[in-house]
Amino acid sequence: MGTLAQFERLLMVRKDSPLFRMRNEIEVQQRVSFLNAERGHEQEPGLIVMRLWDGVRDANLDPQRQQILVVIYPGPKTVDF
């Protein structure tokens, strides 16, 4: 897949939910957490587990989803989380 096609796929993902398009620092602080980092010294090196949460009272951004979990791991082995 070419670079342009990959970029277009990322844009499609971003467009799919307002949770990927938060507008300000307060929204990000209220709705984003990094679950692997919360495990402290037990976290898996290189693993990024980001939770986008739509459970903020009176401020529903995405009527179709309560949360989105984004997992990024470039390592060579399979990991459990």
Stockholm file with secondary structure:
# STOCKHOLM 1.0

chainA/1-81         MGTLAQFERLLMVRKDSPLFRMRNEIEVQQRVSFLNAERGHEQEPGLIVMRLWDGVRDANLDPQRQQILVVIYPGPKTVDF
#=GR chainA/1-81 SS CCHHHHHHHHHHHHHHCGGGCCCSHHHHHHHEEETTGGGGGGSCTTCEEEEEECCCTTCCSCTTCSEEEEEECCCSSCCCC
#=GC SS_cons        CCHHHHHHHHHHHHHHCGGGCCCSHHHHHHHEEETTGGGGGGSCTTCEEEEEECCCTTCCSCTTCSEEEEEECCCSSCCCC
//
